[in-house]
Amino acid sequence: MTTRRWHGGQLRWNSASQAWSILAPGRKDRPHVSGREGCPFCPGPGEDTPPETWRLPDGDGWLVRAVPNRYALSDRHEIVIESPHHDWDLSTATVAEAAAVLSAWQHRHREFRSGAAQIAVFRNHGPAAGISLAHPHSQIAGLPVLSEPARRNLEIAREHHALTGRSLAEDMLTVELSTGSRIVCSDEEIVALSPFAGTASYEVWFMPRTSAADFAAAPRSTVEALARSLRAVLAALRAELSDPAYNLVVHTAPTGYEDAPFASWSVRLVPRLEIAAGLELATGIPVVTVAPETAAARLRARIAPSLVS
Ligand SMILES: [Zn+2]
């Protein structure tokens, strides 16, 4: 039985599935705060966070700031507080505000690389997505090991590149753009699409037109296009499904693979509309109840025509 001590908890190796699990008893002490009352992230007298590690200034105040996570999963686990405003939301943000959040993710990702095999960047929205504090925030967590799905994705992409000389992500985009029925919106930088075989109803992947391994190295123009696309799709999802819970996750090259020609980054939006039940648990196979072609058509219909090309 293999265990690794890890920041007040343990990483345990499941030798049957060849995968890690995390034992983090301290996480159960997280406070649950939904209103402005008692919110530790709202600026003012009630503000209560560990000392700030990074901020994007805005006049005398801040636009986005990073602080260590008080209920950390690792010694590299930060919260990105996305706005000083408690009711701010990524779906109603300006493009500049959304781009500032993405820039914070890039900055903190680069900062965490030394000593981390993999860095998770994610945003939870709504109680069903695991949120404990309602104030808009995202999280960056560095892991000392590479997860099994990340290792497998890397291996599949490497094999495809070795066989064809092309990136798997670019080949997938070529097929999706010529088919068209699963495209939600696109511009010259970013394509948002419903994956052919996804893991959840209304799942959307945001992919750069030109495949690249490292999300943190994406240029400003790509980050702004991603911000525009994200807020448009999130607004469409909110209107279509009355503000559903979701997780937003950055898939990017693990540490050491930032320049790998076969690797590619994407940002994935996974709505939490259904609870994984017995079949999923028994087989590991997700059950999706809304066809991606239907979901894409409904979201597309709610997005301003100027964003759809
Ligand atoms: Zn707040």
Residues whose N, C-alpha, C, O or C-beta is under 5 A from the ligand:
A	BS01	ZN	R36 C39 F41 C42 H86 H135
